[in-house]
Amino acid sequence: MKHDALFVYSPDFLTYKFNAHHPFNQLRVEMTYDLLKALGALGDQQVIKPRQASLEELKLIHHEAYIQAVQKAGQGLLSKDEGLNFGLGTEDTPIFPNMHEASAYLVGGTLTAVDLVMSGNTRHAISLGGGLHHGFCGKASGFCIYNDSAVAIKYLQQNYNARVLYIDTDAHHGDGVQVAFYDDPQICTFSIHETGRYLFPGTGTINERGYGNGYGYSFNLPLDAYTEDESFLYTYETAIREIAEFFKPDVILTQNGADAHYHDPLTHLYTTMETYKHIPKIAHELAHKYCNGRWIAVGGGGYDIWRVVPRAWSLIWLEMTGFTLKEDLLPKNWVDKWSKRAQHPLCTTWSDPPNLYKKVPRKKEIEEKNSRTLQNLLFPIRGSERNKNVT
């Protein structure tokens, strides 16, 4: 039976765990799954078990020597110096047992979502275990070992001959995915993120537009620190609508980091749940406008796993399935269950209170700066359209 949306999930996603104190905590995936079940928005028939990515699939992006290093690291056989050459054993990306298997499972989850959509079994699919956009072909970076989105995009190219629009709304620049397709005109990457002046990885300027035949197919929208909902959503929606019209993709892959929220401990953006209500709505609309509904969503960053991530990620699924919330309150049984483990008092509503933070004194300046960045980002597209009309 064909579904409008399918949810790729397994408790084994939680085996991707660096240590008990690391900010990247896949418990947020389980909490999201549990929230949707408590809400009655996710049925057993909609849940699909992921598979592990094969070595050949990983090698679509990653060097064989790097994969072997990850395998050795997970078995305790990689020396410290050799590990550091591959970005393994750092403070950001510590070594943990069976890290190859756990990482390949996250990639396999994203590939499972790809096949579900591209085979016609569903229009939309989500695998929240993925979204590890900082992984490079031969190096781990920023909590990311294998880059599931990059592997999935290359897989989409080779197996389905698809033109892919990659949309990254994580607060951190999607550097690993951008680099993987920087010279490829069949892949369009768009990342909206906090400016690299203040935040890892320090890249993602509007001047990073691609290379060679891929020039003009990489788009970056770096936002000033303390950007709020209104400016984030205006610049994001304006940019992605024009980029989608310019590129006209066959399929959309969205990376849904939830770390641009005010509560996130690692970033400096000031968005609320209003932003996370609208991001999936726009992706959904564009998927149906350009791609016959083909939309694959993955997770990403998000380090307030108690108050932010489960709500934000649940909204993606609710948008995919057209599930309407009857009230603003979160299910009481979910709140009661997770409050026993939470490090912060849990939110009890889907929306945030209007007084979530103090007034930002530079609000107008920030909005004007973001607006100028947007205009500079889109100038090449708008210029080409003007020239087309003249000829």
N, C-alpha and C positions, 0 to 999 in steps of 0.2 A: 504494500500500500504506500502511495506517495504521501509524504508529509510536507507541510509548509516549512518546518524547521526541525532539526535534529540536534541533540545535545551530546557531545562526545565527552565521556567522563569515566574515570575509574579512581578508586581510592589509591591506586598505585601512583597517581600523580604526586602524592605526598612523599614518595621516596626520593624526589629531587630536594634534598635538604642538606645544606652546608653544615650547620650546627644549630644548637638551641638558641643562640643569641644573634644569629644573622638576620638582618632585616628582611631578606627575601624568604617569605614563609608561605608555602603552598597550602597551609591550613585554610587560607582565604578561598581556595577553590572548593573545598569541602563545605565551608560555611555558606558559600553562594548556592551550591547544589542543595544544601539543607534548607536554605531560606525559600527557594523555589518550590521544594517539596512541601514545606509547611504552608505555603501560600496556596497550594493546589494548582500551581501553574506548570508543573512538570510531571508528566506521567511516565511510568516505567517503559511504555512502548516508544517513547521519544528519546530514551537514553541508549547510546551506542557505545560499546566498549572499544577503546582504541587498540591499536597494534603497535609494536615496536618498529621503528624505521630500520631498514636493512643497511648494511655497510655500503652497498652500491648507492642507495638513496642518499646517505649522508655525504658520500663523495661527489654528489652533484654540486656541492658547495665547498666542503671541507677537504683539506689535503689529507692524504692517507697517513702521512707521518704524524699529523696532529691527532687523528682518530686513534692511532696506536698509542700515542702518549696518554690520551684520556683513558684508554683501556688499562694501561699499565698503572696509571695513577689510582684508579679505582680498586686495583688489586694490591696497592701498597708497594709497587715495584718501580716507581719513578723517583729518581733522585731529585733533591730540592733544586739544584741548578738547572737540570733539564726541564723540570716543571716550570720554572720561571721563564724560560725561553718561550714557552707556550701559553703564558699567562695563567698557569695552574699553580695553586699553592700560595696565592696572594691573599691579602686581607679581604678583597672583594670576592674572589673566587677560590675559596679554600677547597682542598681535596677532601672527598668523602668516599666511603666504601661504595663500590658498584656505581660510580658516577657515570660511566659510559651507558650502562643499561637504563638508568633513570633518565638520562638526557635523551637517549634515543627513543624512549617511550613518549616523551613530550613531543618530539618531532613526529613520531608515528601518529599521535593524536591529531596533529594538524593535517597530516596527509590523509588520515581517515576522513576528516571533515571535507577536504578537497574532493576526494573520490565520491563522497555522498552527494555533493552538489553537482559535480561535473558529469556523473553518471545519470543524473535526472531523478535520483531517489528523493531529493528534497531541493527546495529553492535556496534555503539558508541552513548553515551549520555553524556550530560554535564549539571551540575547544579551548577552554580557559586555562588549561595547563601550559599552553604555548604563549608566544609573544616575546621570545628572548632575542630581542633585536640588536643587541650589542656584540653577538658572537661574530668573529671573523673567520676567514677560510682556514687560517692556521693559528688562531689565538683566541683564548677565552678572554672575556672582558665584561665588566659591569654586571656581575652575577650570572652571566650567560655563557654556557659551554658550547652547545650546538645552536645554530640559528635556525629555528624551525620555520620561520616565515620565509627566509631566503631559500631554504631547501624546497619549501612548498611552491614558491614562485617558479623556480627552475623546473620542478616536477610538472607544474601546470603548463609550462612552455613545451617540454619534451613529450608529455603524454597527451596533451589536449590542444596544443598549438594555440594557446590563449594569450591575448594581450591583457596584462594584469595591471590594475590600478591599486597600488598599495597605499593605504591611508593610515598614518601613525599619529595618534593623539596623546601619546605618552608625554609627560613633562620633560623627558630626556630625549635628545635627538636620536632618531633611528639610524645611527651611523652604519651599523653592520649590513643592513639591508641596502642602504644607499650605495655603499661601496661595491657590493656584489653585482649591481646592475648599472653602474655609473656610465658605462659605454653602450648600453643596450636600449635602442629606441622602441623596443616592443614592451618595455616595462616602464611604467611611470610611478615614481615614488614621491609621496608628499608627507612631510613631517611638520607638525605644529608643536612647538616646545618652548620651554623657557630658554632665554638667551644663554649661550655658552659662556658668557662673561662671568656668570656666577655658578654655573652648574656643569657637572659631568655630562657628556664627554668633552665639552668645550668646542664642539663643531656645530654645523647646521646653520651657516649664514646663508643669506639669500643669494650670495655669489656662487654657491656650490650648485651648479646647474647641470652637471653632467660633463662627459668627455667624449670626444670623437663623434661617432654617429649617435651617441646618447645625449649629446648636448641639447639642453632644452627640455629634458624629460625628468629631471630631478628638481623638486620644489621644496623649499624650506621656509617656514614662517616662524622666526624666533621672536618670542614675546618678551616684553620687559617684565622684570620681577614685580610682583604684587598686581598682576593683571587680574581683573575680576570677570564675572560671568558675561556682562554685556559686551565688553571688548573682545573677549575670547570667542564668543559665539559669532559676533559680527564678522571678525576677520576670518574665522574658520569657515563659516558658511559661504561667504563671498568667494574665498579662494577656492574651496573644493568644488563649488558649482562650476566655476569657470574652467578649472583644470579638467574636470570630468567631461565637459562639453568639448574642450580642446582635444582630449585624448581618445574619448569614446571607447572605453574598455569592453572586453568580453566578460570579465569577472572582477569583482572587487574583494580585496582582502584587507580587513581592518585590524590594526593592532590597537587594543583598548586599555592602555595603561591608565590607571585611576589615581595617578600621583600628582595631578594638577590641582587637587582639592586643597582647600585651606588647611585641613587637618593633617595633611601628609607631612611627616617629619623630615623628609629629605629634600624638599623643594620649596620654592618661594612664590608660587602662584596662589591666587585667592579665589578660585572657582568654588562653586557649591554644587549641590545635586541638580540644580537647574541646568548646568552644562551637561551633566551626564544623562539627563532626560532627553536632550536635544541631539547629542552626537549620534546615537543609533537611529534616530528618526531620519536624519539627513542621509546616512548611509543606506538605509532601507529604501528611501525614495530614489536615490541615484541608481541603486541596483536594479530596480524595476524599470527605470527610464532607459538605461543603457545596456543592461546585461540579462534581460529576461528573468530578473530576480536573483541571479547568482551572486551570493554574498557569503563569504567565509569570515568568521570573526575569531580572533584569538585574544588572550589576556595580555599580560605585560607587567609594567610596574604597578606599584600600589602598596604602600608600606604602613598605612593605618588599616590593618586587616580587620579591625573590630568595628569601626564606625563608618568606614567609607567603602571599601572594596566590595563587600557582599551586596550592598545596595546598588552601587554603580553597575556592577556586572550583571546583576539580576535584571536591570532595566534593558539591557541588550536583548536578553531572551524574551522579555515581555513585549518588546517592540517586534521582534522576529515573528512571534506567534499571534500578535494582536490581542494579547491578554489585557483586559482592562482592570485596573485597581479600583475596588469598590470603596476604599477608604484610605486615608493617609497613614494609618497605623500599621506597623509591622506586625506579623503574627506573634501573639503573646507567647505561645509555646516555644517559638524560636528564640525570642528575647530572653526568656527565662532559662532556657537550656544553655545558651552561650554566655550569659552574664556570669555564670559560675567560673568561666575560664578567662574572661576578658580582662585586659590590663587597663581598660578605660570603661567608664559607664557607657553602655550601648545606646545608640540612638533608638528611639521607639517609633519614629515616623520615617516615611520615605523621603520627605523634604527636610531641608535644614531650616532652622529658625532665622528670621530676618536680621536678628542681632548677633549673628554668628561671630563676627569680628568687629573691631573698632574701625571707624571710617578711615579710608586710605587718603592721606593728605595730598598725594601726587596724582590723584585719579585722572584729572583732565590731561595732565602732561603724559601720563602712561598711555591713555587712549589715543592721543594725537600721535605719539611715537609709533604705536602699533599700527595705526592707520597709514602712516607714511611707509612703514615696512611692507604692508599689504600692497600699496600702490606700486612700489618698486618690484615686488615679487611678480605681479601680474602684468607689468608693463610689456614684457616680450610677447605675451599672448595677445594683449590688446593691440599692440603695435602691428602684429602680423595680420590681425583681423582688419585693421584700418587699411593696410597695404593691399589686402585681398579685395576689399571693396573698391579701392581706387582703380585697380587693374581690371 
